[in-house]
């Protein structure tokens, strides 16, 4: 899969079937749409392409109310690749872009960017200034520029339309068992392990650290977690938060993997929260923190045994 930024163009010789959207979560609805693009493109010998945005448009339009994200950026790219897309085009979203007339938007980011044979959009996709661009406008442009346009119907599960909003709600409610019904997989946090300050190691609990660099949908706190590393499954405890005991402000995902000592810096790690142990807390001393981690460990192992996971 090739990744392009807004300044790069693919060669226009290859005809493409393309979709466009935010695709936060890549839930069952997103997946069905993308699989439709990939399947049709492959059957006709065309390129399958996807256009998305970073940051999420809501974060630019309403910066005081940043949207909580289901996926890290790295996870989103990882999932796109697994779905078999040939190209992903990431458009940096700005205030100027939010003010662009929808006609100009479609020409710049779709028609002039691809040798477009077909555009498939989600049922709720809107674009351009005041989100005034819609299927009707695209149908007018399709006749002028000679491509097909199709609106993909919503996917329903248990009588509800599958949406990122619904999944965020379930994450906020810590309803981890129900999320796969709509997400199509377990909710997880995915990223590359980076070097931390090694405080966990000094405390006797060496941790693997992921920096999400986004506002997460999941609440800060300490969780029992399942961990996937190089296709192997482990279990442990994950702290999501700002490390208030040490005066930190940026969100970090810090996981202690039970019975594991390998060096995994630079490797991709997937953390699946199973159960919230407690909220994030500022401790008065390192000794008090270590005592709480010992207690969390006992509680986590008991939970895994009770659930017959370990």
C-alpha positions in Angstrom: 0.0 0.0 0.0 1.3 3.4 -0.9 0.7 6.5 1.2 0.5 10.0 -0.3 0.3 13.4 1.4 -1.6 16.3 0.0 1.4 17.6 -2.1 1.9 14.3 -3.8 0.0 12.9 -6.7 -0.2 9.4 -8.0 0.4 9.0 -11.8 -2.9 9.6 -13.6 -2.4 6.7 -16.0 -4.0 4.1 -13.8 -7.8 4.3 -13.5 -9.1 4.3 -9.9 -12.1 3.5 -7.7 -11.9 5.7 -4.7 -13.7 6.4 -1.4 -13.3 9.4 1.0 -14.1 10.0 4.6 -12.7 10.3 8.2 -12.9 6.5 8.9 -12.3 6.9 12.6 -12.6 3.4 14.1 -12.8 1.6 10.8 -16.0 -0.2 12.1 -18.1 -2.7 10.2 -19.7 0.1 8.1 -16.3 1.5 7.1 -15.0 -2.0 6.5 -17.9 -3.0 4.2 -17.4 0.2 2.2 -13.7 -0.2 1.8 -14.0 -3.9 1.0 -16.5 -3.0 -1.7 -13.9 -0.5 -3.2 -11.1 -3.0 -3.1 -13.2 -5.9 -4.5 -14.6 -3.9 -7.4 -11.2 -2.4 -8.2 -9.5 -5.8 -8.2 -12.2 -7.3 -10.4 -11.7 -4.6 -13.0 -7.9 -4.3 -12.8 -8.1 -0.8 -11.3 -6.4 1.0 -8.4 -8.3 1.1 -5.1 -7.8 4.4 -3.4 -8.9 6.1 -0.2 -8.8 9.8 0.8 -8.9 10.8 4.5 -7.9 13.7 6.7 -5.5 14.4 9.6 -6.2 15.9 12.0 -9.9 15.0 12.2 -11.9 17.9 10.8 -13.8 18.3 14.0 -10.6 19.1 15.8 -10.0 22.1 13.5 -13.6 23.3 13.2 -14.3 23.1 16.9 -10.8 23.1 18.6 -12.3 23.7 22.1 -14.2 20.4 21.7 -11.7 17.9 20.3 -13.2 14.7 19.2 -12.1 11.6 21.0 -10.5 9.1 18.6 -11.1 5.4 18.4 -7.8 4.7 16.5 -4.3 6.1 16.7 -3.1 7.3 13.3 -0.7 4.3 13.1 -3.5 1.9 13.8 -5.7 3.5 11.1 -3.0 3.0 8.5 -2.4 -0.6 9.7 -6.1 -1.4 9.3 -6.3 0.2 5.9 -3.4 -2.0 4.7 -5.0 -5.1 6.1 -8.1 -4.3 4.0 -6.0 -4.5 0.8 -6.1 -0.8 -0.4 -3.6 0.1 -3.0 -3.3 3.8 -2.1 -4.2 6.0 0.9 -4.1 9.8 0.5 -3.9 11.7 3.8 -5.0 15.4 3.5 -3.9 17.7 6.3 -7.1 19.4 7.4 -6.9 23.1 8.0 -9.2 26.1 8.6 -8.6 27.2 5.0 -9.6 23.7 3.8 -12.8 23.9 5.9 -13.8 27.1 4.0 -13.2 25.7 0.5 -16.3 25.6 -1.7 -17.4 21.9 -2.2 -17.1 22.1 -6.0 -13.4 23.2 -5.6 -12.8 20.6 -3.0 -14.0 17.8 -5.2 -12.0 18.9 -8.2 -8.8 19.4 -6.2 -8.8 16.3 -4.0 -10.7 13.8 -6.2 -11.0 14.7 -9.8 -7.6 16.2 -10.4 -5.9 13.8 -8.1 -7.1 10.5 -9.7 -8.0 9.1 -13.0 -11.3 8.6 -11.4 -13.6 5.9 -12.8 -15.8 5.5 -9.7 -16.3 7.3 -6.4 -18.1 5.4 -3.6 -19.1 7.5 -0.6 -20.7 6.7 2.7 -24.4 7.6 3.2 -23.6 10.5 5.6 -20.5 11.9 3.8 -20.5 15.7 3.4 -17.7 18.0 2.3 -16.6 21.6 1.7 -17.7 24.8 3.3 -20.6 24.4 5.7 -20.5 20.7 4.8 -22.7 21.7 1.8 -21.2 19.2 -0.6 -23.3 16.1 -1.1 -24.3 13.3 -3.4 -26.3 15.6 -5.7 -23.2 17.8 -6.4 -21.0 14.7 -7.0 -23.6 13.4 -9.5 -23.4 16.7 -11.4 -19.6 16.5 -11.4 -19.6 12.9 -12.4 -21.4 13.7 -15.7 -19.1 16.5 -16.5 -15.9 14.6 -15.7 -17.0 11.1 -16.7 -17.0 9.0 -13.6 -19.6 7.0 -11.7 -20.6 7.9 -8.2 -22.3 5.6 -5.7 -23.7 6.1 -2.2 -23.0 3.2 0.1 -25.9 2.3 2.4 -25.4 2.1 6.2 -24.7 -1.2 7.9 -27.1 -2.1 10.7 -26.5 -4.4 13.7 -29.1 -5.3 16.3 -31.4 -2.6 14.9 -28.8 0.2 15.1 -26.8 1.9 12.4 -23.1 1.2 13.0 -21.3 4.4 13.6 -18.2 5.9 15.2 -20.5 7.8 17.6 -22.1 4.6 18.8 -18.7 3.0 19.3 -17.4 6.0 21.2 -20.4 5.7 23.5 -19.7 2.0 24.2 -16.1 2.8 24.9 -17.1 5.6 27.3 -19.4 3.1 29.0 -16.5 0.6 29.2 -18.8 -1.9 27.4 -15.9 -3.8 25.9 -17.9 -7.0 25.3 -20.5 -5.4 23.1 -18.0 -3.2 21.0 -17.0 -6.1 18.7 -20.6 -6.4 17.5 -20.2 -3.0 15.8 -16.5 -2.6 15.4 -15.9 -6.0 14.0 -13.0 -6.7 16.3 -12.0 -6.0 19.9 -11.4 -2.4 20.8 -7.7 -1.8 21.0 -4.9 0.8 21.3 -2.2 0.3 18.7 1.2 2.0 18.5 5.0 1.7 18.3 6.8 1.1 21.6 8.9 4.2 22.5 11.5 4.8 25.1 10.0 6.1 28.4 11.7 7.4 31.5 12.2 3.8 32.8 10.5 4.6 36.1 8.5 1.4 35.8 11.7 -0.6 35.6 13.1 1.1 38.7 9.8 0.2 40.5 10.2 -3.4 39.4 7.4 -3.1 36.8 9.1 -2.5 33.4 6.6 -1.1 31.0 6.1 -0.7 27.2 5.1 2.8 26.3 3.0 4.1 23.4 2.4 7.8 22.8 -1.0 8.2 21.0 -0.6 11.9 20.1 -4.4 12.2 19.9 -7.4 12.6 22.3 -8.4 9.0 23.1 -12.0 7.8 23.3 -11.2 5.6 26.3 -11.2 7.1 29.8 -7.9 7.6 31.6 -7.3 4.9 34.2 -5.7 1.5 34.9 -7.0 -1.5 33.0 -6.5 -5.3 32.8 -5.3 -5.8 29.3 -4.7 -8.3 26.6 -1.6 -7.6 24.6 -0.7 -8.7 21.0 2.9 -8.6 20.0 4.3 -10.3 16.9 1.0 -12.3 16.7 1.5 -13.7 20.2 -0.9 -13.0 23.0 0.1 -11.8 26.5 -1.7 -10.2 29.5 -0.9 -7.4 31.8 -1.9 -4.0 33.3 -2.2 -0.8 31.2 -2.2 2.7 32.6 -3.7 5.3 30.3 -3.1 8.8 31.5 -0.8 11.7 32.3 1.3 10.1 35.2 0.0 12.7 37.8 2.4 11.4 40.4 5.3 12.5 38.3 3.7 15.8 37.1 3.2 14.9 33.5 0.7 16.5 31.1 0.7 14.4 27.9 -1.3 11.2 27.6 0.7 8.0 27.6 -0.3 4.3 27.2 2.0 2.4 29.6 1.7 -1.4 29.8 3.3 -3.9 32.1 3.3 -7.3 30.4 3.1 -10.2 32.9 6.1 -12.6 32.8 7.8 -10.8 30.0 11.3 -9.3 29.8 12.2 -9.0 26.1 13.4 -5.7 24.6 10.5 -4.5 22.3 11.5 -0.9 21.6 10.4 0.1 18.1 8.0 -2.8 17.7 4.2 -2.4 17.1 2.1 -3.3 20.2 -1.6 -3.8 20.4 -3.3 -3.3 23.8 -6.8 -4.5 24.3 -8.5 -3.2 27.5 -10.6 -5.9 29.2 -11.6 -4.4 32.5 -11.1 -1.1 34.3 -9.4 -1.6 37.6 -9.5 2.0 38.8 -9.2 5.7 37.8 -5.9 7.4 37.5 -4.7 8.7 40.8 -1.9 11.0 42.1 0.1 9.2 44.9 1.8 11.0 47.7 5.0 8.8 47.4 6.7 6.3 45.2 6.2 3.8 48.0 2.5 4.3 47.9 2.4 4.0 44.1 4.4 0.7 44.3 2.0 -0.7 46.9 -1.0 0.2 44.6 0.7 -1.5 41.6 1.2 -4.7 43.7 -2.5 -4.6 44.6 -3.5 -3.9 40.9 -1.5 -6.9 39.9 -3.2 -9.2 42.3 -6.6 -7.9 41.3 -5.8 -8.2 37.5 -4.6 -11.8 37.8 -7.7 -12.7 39.9 -9.9 -11.2 37.2 -8.2 -13.2 34.4 -8.6 -16.4 36.4 -12.2 -15.7 37.2 -12.9 -15.0 33.5 -11.0 -18.2 32.7 -8.6 -16.2 30.5 -5.5 -17.4 32.4 
